[in-house]
Amino acid sequence: MEIETTEINKICILTMGLLGDVLMVTPVIREIKNLFNNAYIICIADKVGAEILLLNDDVDETRVINRSRKNKFAYFKDKISTQFFILNGGFDLIIDLYGGKSANRMMMLNFIKYKIGLIDGKPWSNKLPYNIVSHTGSINNPYHITHHSFQLMNFFGRDYNHDTKPTIKTTLFDDLDMLSYFNKFGYENIFLVSFGSGGIEKILDFDKQFEIINYLYEKYKFVAVIVSNPGQEYLQDSFIKKYMISGKIPFVKLKPLNLSKIASLMKLVKFVMLPDTGLYHIAVGIKVPILGIFTYTNPILVVPNDGIVSICFQEGDCKMNDFFYYGTNKIEIESLFLQVDKLLEKIHSDNMY
């Protein structure tokens, strides 16, 4: 049985997870929209995921699900409400791009004609055969995390473009607002730096972070714009107080901004310096030059297909699988400086200045 695009008018896509998780599946959403270009697509996402999906033209509507267990009554109420929304939504196709237990239950407890998803990392469907097809995009990294989700496209038996770049747009209002804000900084060479991440093990030691920032200022006269991450504002405040003020080098303390404005600001800076975080995936989508500092996640999983990117990474002792290791935060400072120089060389050679 092969699905006909004309019989699919309304699609529900489960896209729960952290900011980076959601951004990583937007290339698949893009291909689903290309295939069913007349269908109305509704995504179900956690709050932060819903915020970033508002910047995605492939998504027609987003519904927020609250999966926080701080208030158990609210948690179960929202889960039941979401399940009824799926049941009564009139969907022709439901696709699980999350693959977690909560998503699996949502997939099973409905009567939608076509179901496609991941169970224990393996693709499944209630009706459609799994036909491996060709794809037009270049696959120069078969270990990229998006390959996992792109497997689901094989249920449609059609060619697709395997482009791993996340989909994200900015608004004209935010672009103009951030341009005005940026011009007030008063510096020519600006780069954006963030310390926030989903896990503390993904953040480089602050001593080394400061050494990089100081190196960039002393050698290249680059000034850091330091991001305030929601819920992790203490990282920005403590770093500025302990290092930037005492070090007496210029910097900009970024005011709290939503994701749309952060994306607009990224388009104005020379490059970004980020750990493995959702902002890293926004930068990949915007195609701003990236100095990626990976202390835990092996970057082979998320390195972009193209763009100007310099990755700082050193293997640790812990194996990720039979082929790769997780990283370590004990990266030598000379290695970090080398990646800084490589990035700026790439930027210059691309005539970006």
SETINU-898151 format. One record per atom (N, C-alpha, C): residue in three letters; x, y, z. Coordinates in steps of 0.1 Angstrom, whole numbers, plus 2048, in hexadecimal, padded with zeros to 3 digits. Example, Ala and Ser with C-alpha at 12.3 -4.5 7.8 and 13.67 -1.06 7.14 Angstrom:
BEGIN
ala8847C784E ala87B7D384E ala8847DF84E ser8807EA847 ser8897F5847 ser88180084F 
//
This chain:
BEGIN
met8087F4800 met800800800 met80980C800 glu8068167F7 glu80E8227F6 glu80582E7F9 ile80A837800 ile801843804 ile80184C7F8 glu7F58527F6 glu7F385C7EC glu7F386A7F2 thr7FA8737EC thr7FB8807F2 thr7EE8877F3 thr7E58847E9 thr7D888B7E8 thr7CF8877F4 glu7D187B7FA glu7C8877805 glu7CD87C812 ile7D8883813 ile7DD889820 ile7DA898820 asn7D189C828 asn7CD8AA829 asn7D28B0836 lys7D38A8841 lys7D78AD84E lys7E18A3855 ile7EC8A9859 ile7F78A185F ile7FA8A586D cys7FB89C876 cys80089F884 cys80E899885 ile8178A288A ile82589E88C ile8298A089A leu82E8958A1 leu8328968AF leu84189A8AF thr8448A68B5 thr8518AB8B5 thr8568B08C3 met8538A88CD met8578AB8DA met8668AB8DC gly86B8B18E7 gly8798B18EA gly87E8BF8EC leu88B8C08EE leu8928CC8F1 leu8938D48E3 leu8988E08E4 leu8998E98D9 leu8A18E28CE gly8AD8DD8D1 gly8B58D68C7 gly8AF8CA8C1 asp8A78C28C9 asp8A08B78C4 asp8968BB8B9 val88F8C68BB val8848CA8B2 val88B8CF8A5 leu8958D88A7 leu89C8DD89B leu8A28D2892 met8A68C7898 met8AD8BD891 met8A28B5888 val8968B688B val88C8AE883 val8858B8879 thr8888C5879 thr8818CE870 thr8858CA861 pro8918C585E pro8938C1850 pro88A8B684B val8868AD854 val87C8A3851 val86E8A984F ile86B8B2858 ile85E8B9856 ile85D8C0848 arg8698C6845 arg86A8CD838 arg8678C482C glu86C8B882D glu86A8AE822 glu85C8A9822 ile8568A782E ile8488A382F ile83F8AE829 lys8428BB82B lys83A8C6825 lys83C8C6816 asn8488C3812 asn84A8C3803 asn8428B77FC leu8418AC803 leu83A8A17FE leu82B8A37FE phe8268A880A phe8178AB80C phe8158BA80C asn8188C1801 asn8198CF801 asn80B8D6803 asn8008CF802 asn7F38D5804 asn7ED8D1812 ala7F58C9819 ala7EF8C4826 ala7F28CF831 tyr7E98CF83B tyr7EA8D8846 tyr7F28D0851 ile7FD8D5855 ile8068CE85F ile8058D586D ile8028CD877 ile8028D1885 ile80C8C988C cys8158D0893 cys8208CA89B cys81C8CB8AA ile81E8C08B1 ile81D8C08C0 ile82B8C08C6 ala82D8CA8CE ala83B8CC8D3 ala83B8D28E2 asp8468D08E9 asp8478D78F6 asp8488E68F3 lys8488EE8FE lys8478FC8FC lys8529028F4 val85F8FE8F7 val86A9048F0 val86A8FF8E1 gly8668F38DF gly8658EE8D1 gly85A8F68C9 ala84F8F88D0 ala8449008C9 ala84990E8C5 glu8519148CE glu8569218CB glu85E9228BE ile8679188BD ile8709188B1 ile8689148A4 leu85D90C8A6 leu85590889A leu84C913895 leu84B91E89D leu84492A898 leu84C93088D leu85992D88D leu862933883 leu86492A877 asn85A921874 asn85B91786A asn84F917861 asp85191B855 asp84691C84B asp84090E847 asp84790484A asp8428F6847 asp8378F2851 val8368F985C val82D8F5866 val8218FF867 asp8158FA865 asp809903865 asp804906873 glu8068FD87C glu80190088A glu8098F7893 thr80A8FD8A0 thr8128F58AA thr8098F58B7 arg8098E98BD arg8028E78C9 arg80C8E48D4 val80C8EB8DF val8158E98EA val8108DE8F3 ile8198D58F7 ile8168CB901 ile81F8CD90D asn81A8CD919 asn8218D0925 asn8258C292B arg8318BE92A arg8358B192F arg83D8B293C ser83D8BE943 ser8438BF94F ser83B8B895A arg8428B1963 arg83C8A996E arg83C8B197B lys83F8BD97B lys83F8C5987 lys8318C698D asn8268C7984 asn8198C6989 asn8128BA982 lys8118AF989 lys80C8A3983 lys7FE8A497E phe7F58AC984 phe7E88AD97F phe7E88B4972 ala7F08BF971 ala7F18C6964 ala7F78BE959 tyr8018B595D tyr8088AC954 tyr7FE8A394E phe7F689B956 phe7ED892951 phe7E1898949 lys7DD8A494E lys7D28AB947 lys7D68AF939 asp7E38B3937 asp7E88B892A asp7EA8AC921 lys7EE8A1927 lys7F089591E lys7E3890919 ile7D9890921 ile7CC88B91D ile7C6895913 ser7C78A2915 ser7C28AC90C ser7C98AA8FF thr7D68A88FE thr7DD8A68F2 thr7D989A8EA gln7D688F8F2 gln7D28838EC gln7C48848E5 phe7BB88C8EC phe7AE88E8E6 phe7AF8988DA phe7B98A18DA phe7BB8A98CF phe7BF8A18C3 ile7C78978C5 ile7CB88E8BA ile7C08868B5 leu7B88818BE leu7AD8788BB leu7A28808B2 asn7A088C8B6 asn7958948B0 asn79A89E8A5 gly7A789D8A1 gly7AD8A7899 gly7AA8A588A gly7A5899886 gly7A2897878 gly7AF895870 phe7B988F876 phe7C688D86F phe7C5880866 asp7CC88285A asp7CD876851 asp7DA86F853 leu7E4875859 leu7F187085B leu7F7875868 ile7FD86D870 ile80487187C ile81286C87B ile81C87487E ile82A87187D ile83187488A asp83886A890 asp83F86C89C asp84E86E899 leu85387A89B leu86187D899 leu86887E8A6 tyr86287B8B1 tyr86887C8BE tyr86D86E8C2 gly8648648C2 gly8698568C5 gly8698538D3 gly86485B8DC gly8648588EA gly8588508EE lys85784C8FB lys84C844900 lys83F84B8FF ser83F858903 ser833860903 ser82D8618F4 ala8368638EB ala8328648DD ala82D8578D8 asn83384C8DC asn82E83E8D8 asn82083C8DD arg81D8408E9 arg80F83E8EE arg8058468E6 met8098538E3 met80085B8DB met7FE8558CD met80884E8C8 met8068488BB met7FC83C8BB met7FD8358C6 met7F58298C7 met7E682C8CA leu7E48368D2 leu7D78398D7 leu7CF8438CE asn7CF8408C1 asn7C78488B8 asn7C383F8AC phe7BA8448A4 phe7B583C898 phe7B884288B ile7C384A88A ile7C785087E ile7CB845874 lys7C7848867 lys7C983D85D lys7D883985B tyr7E184385A tyr7EF840858 tyr7F7845863 lys80083C868 lys80983F874 lys81783B870 ile820844873 ile82E842870 ile83684787C gly840840880 gly84884488C gly85483C88E leu85A83E89A leu86583789F leu8628308AC ile8668238AD ile86581C8B9 ile8728158BC asp8788198C7 asp8868148CA asp88F8188BF gly88D8238B9 gly8968288AE gly8948228A1 lys88A8198A0 lys887812893 lys87A81788D pro87A81A880 pro86E81F879 pro863814879 trp85781987A trp84B810879 trp83F818873 ser83681086E ser829816869 ser81E80C86A asn81281086C asn80780786D asn803801860 lys805808855 lys801804848 lys80B80583D leu81480E83D leu81D811832 leu829808832 pro82D803826 pro8397FB825 pro846804825 tyr8507FE82A tyr85D80682B tyr86580481F asn86580E816 asn86C80C809 asn878816809 ile884811809 ile890819808 ile8918207FB val89182D7FB val8928357EE val89E83D7EE ser8A18437E2 ser8AC84C7E0 ser8A985A7E6 his8B38627E8 his8B08707EC his8BA8797E5 thr8B68857E3 thr8BE88E7DB thr8C98957E2 gly8C78977EF gly8D189E7F7 gly8DE8967F9 ser8E989D7FB ser8F68967FD ser8F789180B ile8FB88480D ile8FD87E81A ile90C87C81C asn912886822 asn920885824 asn923881832 asn91987F83A asn91B87B848 asn90F87184C pro91186484A pro90685B84D pro90385985B tyr90B860864 tyr90885F873 tyr90086A878 his8FD87486F his8F687F874 his8E887B87A ile8E4882885 ile8D887E88C ile8CC87E884 thr8CB88787A thr8BF888872 thr8BC87C869 his8C7874867 his8C586885F his8BB85F866 his8BB85F873 his8B185787B his8A385B877 ser8A0868877 ser89286C874 ser88F86B865 phe89986D85D phe89786D84E phe89385E84A gln895854852 gln89184784F gln88284684C leu87B84F853 leu86C84E852 leu867852844 met87085A83D met86C85E82F met86B852826 asn871847829 asn87183B821 asn863835820 phe85A83882A phe84D83282A phe84583981E phe849844819 phe84284B80F phe846846801 gly85183F800 gly8568397F3 gly8598447E8 arg85D84F7ED arg86085A7E3 arg86E8607E6 asp8748667DC asp88186D7DD asp87F8787E7 tyr88A87B7EE tyr88A8877F7 tyr89788D7F8 asn8988997FD asn8A48A07FF asn8AA89F80D his8B589880E his8BA89681C his8C48A281F asp8BE8AD823 asp8C58B9827 asp8C38BA836 thr8CE8BA83D thr8CD8BA84C thr8CC8C8852 lys8CC8D384A lys8CB8E0850 lys8BE8E3856 pro8BD8E6863 pro8B08EA869 pro8A98F5862 thr89C8F4862 thr8938FF85C thr890909867 ile894916864 ile89092186D ile89192E865 lys887936868 lys886943862 lys88694E86C thr88995A868 thr887966872 thr87D96F86C thr877977874 thr86D981870 thr87498E86D leu86E996864 leu8739A3860 leu8739AC86D phe8699AB875 phe8689B3881 phe8749B088A asp8779A488C asp8829A0895 asp8909A488F asp8919A2882 asp89D9A687B asp8A09B587D leu8969BD87B leu8989CC87D leu89A9CF88B asp8939C9894 asp8959CB8A2 asp8A39C88A7 met8A89BC8A2 met8B69B88A6 met8C19C08A0 leu8BE9C5894 leu8C89CE88D leu8C99DB895 ser8BE9E089A ser8BF9EC8A2 ser8C69EA8AF tyr8C39DE8B5 tyr8CA9DA8C2 tyr8D99D88BF phe8DC9D18B5 phe8EA9CE8B1 phe8F29DA8AF asn8ED9E48A8 asn8F49F18A6 asn8F89F88B2 lys8F19F68BD lys8F39FD8CA lys8FF9F78D1 phe9049EB8CD phe90F9E48D3 phe91C9ED8D2 gly91E9F38C6 gly9299FC8C4 gly9369F58C1 tyr9359E88BD tyr9419E18B9 tyr9409DB8AB glu94B9DA8A4 glu94B9D6896 glu94B9C7895 asn9549C089C asn9559B289B asn94F9AB8A8 ile9439A68A5 ile93B9A08B0 ile9399918AE phe93A9898B8 phe93697B8B7 phe92D9788C3 leu92496E8C2 leu91B96B8CC leu92095E8D3 val91F95E8E0 val9239528E8 val91894E8F2 ser9169418F3 ser90C93C8FC ser912931905 phe90F931912 phe91492691B phe90991C91E gly8FC92091B gly8F191791F gly8F090A917 ser8EC90091D ser8EA8F3916 ser8E18EA91E gly8DC8DF918 gly8D38D691F gly8DA8CE92A gly8E78CE92A gly8EE8C6934 gly8FB8CD937 ile8FF8CE944 ile90B8D5948 ile9178CE943 glu9168C1940 glu9228BA93A glu9258BF92C lys91C8C7926 lys91E8CC918 lys9258DA918 ile9288DF924 ile92D8ED925 ile93C8EC928 leu9448F3920 leu9528F4922 leu9558FB92F asp9608F8936 asp9658FF942 asp96690E93F phe960916949 phe960924947 phe96E92A945 asp97892594C asp98692A94A asp98A92A93B lys98791F935 lys98A91D927 lys98192691E gln975927922 gln96C93091A gln97193E91A phe976942925 phe97B950926 phe98895191E glu99194791F glu99D948917 glu99A949908 ile990942903 ile98C9448F5 ile9879528F2 ile97F9578FB ile9799648F9 ile98496F8F9 asn98D96D903 asn999976904 asn9A29758F8 tyr9A49698F3 tyr9AC9678E7 tyr9A696E8DB leu99996D8D9 leu9929738CE leu9939828CF tyr9939878DB tyr9949968DC tyr9A399B8DA glu9AC9948E0 glu9BA9998E0 glu9C09978D1 lys9BC98C8CB lys9C29898BE lys9BA98F8B2 tyr9AD98F8B3 tyr9A49938A8 tyr99B99F8AB lys99B9A38B7 lys9929AF8BB lys9849AB8BA phe98099F8BD phe97299B8BD phe96C99D8CB val9609A28CB val95A9A48D8 val94E99B8DA ala94D9958E5 ala94398A8E8 ala9359918EC val92B98C8E6 val91D98F8EA val9189828F2 ile9169838FF ile913977907 ile904976909 val8FF96A905 val8F1967905 val8EC964913 ser8E0968916 ser8D9965922 ser8CF95991F asn8D294D924 asn8CA942921 asn8BF94092C pro8B293F927 pro8A793E931 pro8A993293B gly8A8935948 gly8AA92B952 gly8B9929955 gln8C292E94D gln8D092D950 gln8D793B950 glu8CF945954 glu8D5952954 glu8E195495D tyr8E194B967 tyr8ED94B971 tyr8FA94996A leu8FA94195F leu90693E958 leu90C94B952 gln90395294B gln90795F945 gln90C969950 asp90496A95B asp908974965 asp91597096D ser916963970 ser92295F977 ser92F96096E phe92D95D962 phe93995E959 phe93D96D957 ile934975955 ile937984953 ile93D989960 lys93898696B lys93D98B978 lys94B98697B lys94D979979 lys95A97397D lys965975972 tyr961976965 tyr96C97695B tyr96C983953 met96198794E met961992944 met9649A094B ile95E9A2956 ile9609AF95E ile96E9AF963 ser9739A496A ser9809A4970 ser98B9A3965 gly98799E959 gly99199D94E gly9929AA946 lys9899B3949 lys9899C0943 lys98A9C0933 ile9829B792D ile9819B791F ile9739BB91B pro9709C1910 pro9639C690D pro95A9BA909 phe94D9BB90C phe9439B190A phe9359B7909 val92C9B0904 val91E9B4905 val9159AA90C lys90E9AE916 lys9059A591D lys8F79A6916 leu8F499B90F leu8E899B907 leu8DC99A911 lys8D29A290D lys8C59A2915 lys8BE995912 pro8B499191A pro8AC985917 pro8A598790A leu8A697D901 leu89F97E8F4 leu8989718F1 asn88D9718E9 asn8879658E5 asn88F95F8D9 leu88B9538D6 leu89394B8CC leu8939528BE ser8889588BA ser88795F8AE ser89196B8AD lys8929728B8 lys89B97D8B8 lys8AA9798B9 ile8AC96E8C0 ile8BA9688C0 ile8BE9648B2 ala8B595E8AA ala8B895A89D ala8BB966894 ser8B3971896 ser8B597D88E ser8C3983892 leu8C798389F leu8D39888A3 leu8DF98089D met8DD97389D met8E896B897 met8EC96F889 lys8E2974881 lys8E5977873 lys8EE984873 leu8F098B87E leu8F799787E leu906996883 val90898B88B val915989891 val91E982887 lys92C98388A lys93597D881 lys93596E882 phe93396988E phe93295B890 phe92D95889E val92A94C8A1 val9259488AF val92E93E8B5 met92F93E8C2 met9379348CA met92D92D8D3 leu92B9208D0 leu9209198D7 leu92490B8DB pro91E9068E6 pro91F8F88E9 pro9148F08E2 asp9138E38E5 asp9088DB8DF asp8FB8E08E5 thr8F48E88DE thr8E88EE8E4 thr8DE8F18D9 gly8D28F58DC gly8C88F88D2 gly8CC9048CA leu8D390E8D0 leu8D89198C9 leu8E29158BE tyr8E990B8C0 tyr8F29058B6 tyr8EA9028A9 his8DF8FB8AB his8D78F78A0 his8D0902899 ile8CD90D8A1 ile8C891989B ile8D291F892 ala8DF91F897 ala8EA92588F ala8EC91D882 val8EB910883 val8EC908877 val8E190B86D gly8D590D872 gly8CA911869 gly8CB91E863 ile8D092886A ile8D3936865 ile8DF93685C lys8E892C85E lys8F492B856 lys8FE93685A val8FF939867 val90994386C val91593A86F pro92294086D pro92E938871 pro92D93487F ile932928882 ile931922890 ile93E91D895 leu9429218A1 leu94C91B8A9 leu9459128B3 gly9449058B0 gly93D8FB8B8 gly9478F58C2 ile9438F68CF ile94C8F08D9 ile9448E48E0 phe9488D88DC phe9418CC8E0 phe9498C48EB thr9448C38F7 thr94B8BD902 thr9458B0905 tyr9398AC8FF tyr9328A0902 tyr92D8998F6 thr92489F8EF thr91E8998E2 thr9298998D8 asn92A88D8D1 asn93388C8C6 asn92D8948BA pro93589E8B5 pro92F8A78AB pro92C8A089E ile93189489C ile92E88C88F ile91F88B88E leu91788B899 leu90988A899 leu901896894 val9088A2895 val9008AE892 val9088B8889 val9148B4884 val91B8BE87C val9138C086F pro9128CD86B pro90A8D085F pro9108CB852 asn9088CA848 asn90D8C683A asn9158D1834 asp9128DD837 asp91A8E8831 asp91B8F483B gly9208FF836 gly92290B83F gly93090C844 ile93291784B ile940919851 ile93F915860 val94590A863 val944904870 val9528FF874 ser956902881 ser9628FD887 ser95F8F6894 ile9618EA895 ile95D8E28A1 ile9698DF8AA cys9678E28B7 cys9718DF8C1 cys96C8D28C9 phe9738C88C8 phe96F8BB8CE phe97B8B28D0 gln97A8AB8DC gln9858A28DF gln97E8958E5 glu98188A8E0 glu97B87D8E5 glu97F87B8F3 gly9758768FB gly977872909 gly979863909 asp97685D915 asp97984F917 asp96C847916 cys96184D915 cys954846915 cys94F844907 lys94C838903 lys9488348F6 lys9398388F4 met93683E8E8 met9288418E5 met9228358DD asn92A82E8D5 asn9268228CE asn93381B8CA asp9318128C1 asp93D80A8BC asp9478128B4 phe94381E8B0 phe94B8268A7 phe9508338AD phe9498398B6 phe94C8478BB phe94C8478CA tyr9538528CF tyr9538558DE tyr94C8628E1 tyr9478638ED tyr9428708F2 tyr94F8798F4 gly94C8858F5 gly95788F8F7 gly95B891905 thr96589A907 thr96989E914 thr96B8AD915 asn9698B3921 asn96B8C2922 asn97A8C5924 lys9838BB924 lys9918BD926 lys9988C0919 ile9928C9911 ile9988CC904 ile9A48D6906 glu9AF8D3900 glu9BB8DC902 glu9B88EA8FC ile9BC8F4903 ile9B99028FF ile9C09058F2 glu9CB8FF8EF glu9D29018E2 glu9C98FC8D7 ser9C38F18D9 ser9BA8EB8CF ser9AE8F48CC leu9A98FA8D7 leu99E9048D6 leu9A29108CE phe9AE9158D1 phe9B39218C9 phe9B491E8BB leu9B99118B8 leu9BB90D8AA leu9AE90D8A2 gln9A39088A9 gln9969088A2 gln9919168A0 val99491F8A9 val99092E8A8 val99793389B asp9A493189A asp9AB93688E asp9A6930881 lys9A2923882 lys99D91D876 lys990923872 leu98792587B leu97A92B878 leu97C939872 leu984941878 leu98694F872 leu98C94F865 glu995945862 glu99B943855 glu99094084B lys98793784F lys97C933846 lys97393F843 ile97094784D ile96895284B ile96E95C842 his97B95F844 his98296883B his98396382C ser98595682B ser98795081E ser979950816 asp96E95181E asp961951818 asp95D95F815 asn966969817 asn963977814 asn95797C81C met957978828 met94B97C830 met94D98A836 tyr95A98F836 tyr95C99C83C tyr95C9A7831 
//
